Amino acid sequence: MSVTSTASSSEAVVLVVEDEPAIATAIAQRLASEGWTVEIAADGHAGIAAAHRLRPDLVVLDLMLPGIDGLEVCRLIQAERAVPVLMLTARDDETDVLVGLGVGADDYMTKPFSMRELVARSKALLRRTERALRAAEASAANQPGEPPIAIGDVLIDRAQRRVSRAGAQVHLTPTEFDLLVTLASSPRTVLTRERLLAEVWDWVDASGTRTVDSHIKALRRKLGADLIRTVHGVGYAFEPPAGTED
């Protein structure tokens, strides 16, 4: 099933993988009203096949699916081609969220959610993808890009969007990469959750502070718990590795 809007806007292709027909249709119609082409897949196997065929710009993926769950669908989709994934979950379970982020999801929302927020997060994911593509194109054309950030044994190549620690490559999702760059660009400076939401997610309100917390936990799991300091009630700060000179 596909829904296409004739509204003039960015021509994004969105795949919605959701087994509840009423929810899937409501999401598809709302996203189509933004001018995007939207296709629905009702189970995990259909979602994988649709992602292979459509090469979507964004996947909205339910965690609980019949047959093959959303985590495995996300892993298989990302193994074939990197694409931003917004995961939907009926359970506000931190373990599910962290596993989802670990297999390649960029963001998550807990049901029930507002369609306005779904659209806002989808737009933010698409904008970040567009920025990454422009940076990659500039790098391929040998145009000067943003210089890498090197702090201790952490190297962040902003032009190629690659991260390594102690020489070992670390795979980050696009959201995790942007969050790390924002923090590392101002080492030891405490950035509030609201500022991170504005700079990384392009959100204008503070409704997604738990999303920030979940992504921070994913970064710590991948890069080490010593790099990001929590300032309770305020936000987070990037701490240069031990032994790094100022």
C-alpha positions as CSV (number, residue, x, y, z in Angstrom):
1,M,0.0,0.0,0.0
2,S,1.3,3.4,-0.8
3,V,0.1,7.0,-0.2
4,T,1.4,9.9,-2.2
5,S,0.7,13.6,-1.7
6,T,0.8,16.2,-4.5
7,A,1.9,18.9,-2.0
8,S,5.0,20.7,-3.1
9,S,7.8,19.9,-0.6
10,S,10.8,17.8,-0.3
11,E,10.3,14.6,-2.3
12,A,11.3,12.1,0.5
13,V,10.3,8.5,0.3
14,V,9.3,7.0,3.7
15,L,8.7,3.4,4.5
16,V,6.4,2.7,7.5
17,V,6.7,-0.9,8.9
18,E,3.7,-1.3,11.3
19,D,1.4,-4.3,11.7
20,E,-1.5,-2.3,13.2
21,P,-3.5,-1.1,10.2
22,A,-5.1,1.9,11.9
23,I,-1.8,3.2,13.2
24,A,0.0,2.5,9.9
25,T,-2.7,4.3,7.9
26,A,-2.7,7.3,10.3
27,I,1.1,7.6,10.1
28,A,1.1,7.3,6.3
29,Q,-1.6,9.9,5.8
30,R,0.1,12.4,8.1
31,L,3.5,12.0,6.5
32,A,2.0,12.1,3.0
33,S,0.5,15.5,3.9
34,E,4.1,16.8,4.1
35,G,4.6,16.0,0.5
36,W,6.4,12.7,1.0
37,T,5.7,9.4,-0.7
38,V,4.9,6.8,1.9
39,E,4.6,3.0,1.6
40,I,3.3,0.7,4.3
41,A,4.7,-2.8,5.1
42,A,2.6,-4.9,7.6
43,D,5.3,-7.2,8.8
44,G,9.1,-7.5,9.1
45,H,9.7,-9.6,6.0
46,A,7.6,-7.3,3.9
47,G,9.5,-4.3,5.4
48,I,12.9,-5.8,4.5
49,A,11.7,-6.4,0.9
50,A,10.2,-3.0,0.6
51,A,13.4,-1.3,1.9
52,H,15.4,-3.2,-0.7
53,R,13.0,-2.2,-3.5
54,L,12.3,1.4,-2.5
55,R,15.6,2.5,-1.1
56,P,13.7,4.9,1.2
57,D,15.0,8.1,2.7
58,L,13.5,7.3,6.1
59,V,12.1,4.2,7.8
60,V,9.5,4.4,10.5
61,L,9.7,1.0,12.2
62,D,7.6,-0.6,14.9
63,L,9.5,-2.7,17.4
64,M,6.9,-5.3,18.0
65,L,6.2,-7.1,14.7
66,P,4.9,-10.5,13.9
67,G,7.4,-13.1,12.6
68,I,10.5,-11.1,12.7
69,D,10.8,-8.2,15.2
70,G,11.8,-4.6,14.6
71,L,15.3,-5.0,16.0
72,E,16.2,-7.7,13.4
73,V,14.5,-5.8,10.6
74,C,16.5,-2.7,11.5
75,R,19.8,-4.7,11.6
76,L,19.1,-6.3,8.2
77,I,18.1,-3.0,6.6
78,Q,21.1,-1.2,7.9
79,A,23.4,-4.1,6.8
80,E,22.3,-3.5,3.3
81,R,22.3,0.3,3.2
82,A,22.5,3.0,5.8
83,V,19.2,4.7,6.2
84,P,17.8,6.8,9.1
85,V,15.4,4.7,11.2
86,L,12.8,6.1,13.6
87,M,11.7,3.2,15.9
88,L,8.3,3.0,17.5
89,T,7.8,1.0,20.7
90,A,4.8,0.3,22.9
91,R,7.1,-0.3,25.9
92,D,9.1,2.4,27.5
93,D,11.9,-0.2,28.2
94,E,15.4,1.2,28.4
95,T,16.9,-2.1,27.3
96,D,14.8,-2.2,24.1
97,V,15.8,1.4,23.4
98,L,19.5,0.8,23.8
99,V,19.4,-2.4,21.7
100,G,17.5,-0.5,19.0
101,L,20.0,2.3,18.9
102,G,22.8,-0.3,18.9
103,V,21.5,-2.0,15.7
104,G,21.2,1.2,13.8
105,A,18.0,3.1,14.9
106,D,18.6,6.9,15.0
107,D,15.7,7.8,17.2
108,Y,12.7,6.3,19.0
109,M,9.2,7.2,20.1
110,T,7.0,5.4,22.7
111,K,3.4,4.8,21.9
112,P,1.1,6.6,22.2
113,F,2.7,9.6,20.5
114,S,1.6,12.8,18.8
115,M,1.6,13.0,15.0
116,R,3.1,16.5,15.3
117,E,6.1,15.2,17.2
118,L,6.4,12.2,14.7
119,V,6.6,14.7,11.8
120,A,9.1,16.9,13.7
121,R,11.4,14.1,14.4
122,S,11.1,12.7,10.8
123,K,12.0,16.1,9.4
124,A,15.0,16.4,11.7
125,L,16.3,13.0,10.6
126,L,15.9,13.9,6.9
127,R,17.7,17.2,7.5
128,R,20.6,15.5,9.1
129,T,20.9,13.0,6.3
130,E,20.9,15.8,3.8
131,R,23.7,17.6,5.6
132,A,25.7,14.3,5.7
133,L,25.2,13.8,2.0
134,R,26.4,17.4,1.2
135,A,29.5,16.9,3.4
136,A,30.3,13.6,1.6
137,E,29.8,15.2,-1.8
138,A,32.2,18.0,-0.9
139,S,34.8,15.5,0.4
140,A,34.5,13.5,-2.8
141,A,35.0,16.7,-4.9
142,N,38.1,17.4,-2.8
143,Q,36.5,20.6,-1.4
144,P,37.8,21.7,2.0
145,G,35.5,20.5,4.7
146,E,35.4,20.9,8.4
147,P,38.7,19.8,10.0
148,P,38.8,16.7,12.2
149,I,38.5,16.9,15.9
150,A,41.4,15.1,17.7
151,I,41.2,14.9,21.5
152,G,43.5,12.4,23.1
153,D,42.9,9.0,21.5
154,V,39.6,10.1,20.0
155,L,39.5,11.1,16.4
156,I,36.4,12.5,14.8
157,D,36.6,13.0,11.0
158,R,33.8,15.4,10.3
159,A,34.3,15.3,6.5
160,Q,34.0,11.6,6.2
161,R,31.8,11.2,9.3
162,R,34.0,8.6,10.9
163,V,35.1,8.1,14.5
164,S,37.9,6.1,16.0
165,R,39.3,5.6,19.5
166,A,42.8,4.3,20.1
167,G,42.9,3.6,16.3
168,A,39.8,1.4,16.3
169,Q,36.9,2.4,14.2
170,V,33.6,2.9,16.0
171,H,30.3,2.7,14.2
172,L,27.9,5.4,15.1
173,T,24.5,6.2,13.8
174,P,24.1,9.6,12.1
175,T,22.4,11.0,15.3
176,E,25.1,9.6,17.6
177,F,27.8,11.2,15.4
178,D,26.1,14.6,15.4
179,L,25.7,14.4,19.2
180,L,29.3,13.5,19.7
181,V,30.5,16.3,17.4
182,T,28.4,18.8,19.3
183,L,29.8,17.7,22.6
184,A,33.4,17.4,21.5
185,S,33.4,20.8,19.8
186,S,33.1,22.3,23.3
187,P,35.1,20.0,25.5
188,R,34.5,20.3,29.3
189,T,31.6,22.7,28.6
190,V,28.3,21.5,30.1
191,L,25.6,21.5,27.4
192,T,22.0,21.4,28.5
193,R,19.6,18.8,27.2
194,E,17.5,21.6,25.7
195,R,20.6,22.9,23.8
196,L,21.5,19.5,22.5
197,L,17.9,19.0,21.3
198,A,18.0,22.2,19.5
199,E,21.5,21.7,17.9
200,V,21.4,18.0,17.2
201,W,17.7,17.2,16.7
202,D,16.5,20.6,15.5
203,W,13.7,20.6,18.1
204,V,12.4,23.8,19.6
205,D,10.9,22.3,22.7
206,A,12.2,20.1,25.5
207,S,9.8,17.2,25.0
208,G,12.6,14.8,24.0
209,T,15.0,15.0,26.9
210,R,14.8,11.2,27.4
211,T,15.9,10.8,23.8
212,V,19.1,12.7,24.6
213,D,19.7,10.5,27.7
214,S,19.3,7.3,25.6
215,H,21.7,8.4,22.9
216,I,24.3,9.4,25.6
217,K,24.1,5.9,27.0
218,A,24.6,4.5,23.5
219,L,27.6,6.7,23.0
220,R,29.1,5.6,26.3
221,R,28.5,1.9,25.4
222,K,30.4,2.3,22.1
223,L,33.1,4.8,23.1
224,G,33.6,4.2,26.8
225,A,31.9,5.6,29.9
226,D,34.8,8.1,30.6
227,L,34.2,10.5,27.8
228,I,30.9,12.1,28.7
229,R,30.2,13.5,32.1
230,T,26.7,13.8,33.5
231,V,25.8,17.0,35.3
232,H,22.6,16.0,37.1
233,G,19.7,18.3,36.4
234,V,21.6,20.2,33.7
235,G,23.1,18.2,30.9
236,Y,26.3,16.6,29.7
237,A,29.9,17.6,29.0
238,F,32.6,15.9,26.8
239,E,35.6,15.1,29.0
240,P,39.0,14.6,27.2
241,P,40.5,11.2,27.9
242,A,42.8,10.8,31.0
243,G,46.3,12.0,30.2
244,T,45.2,14.5,27.5
245,E,47.0,17.8,27.8
246,D,45.0,21.0,27.7
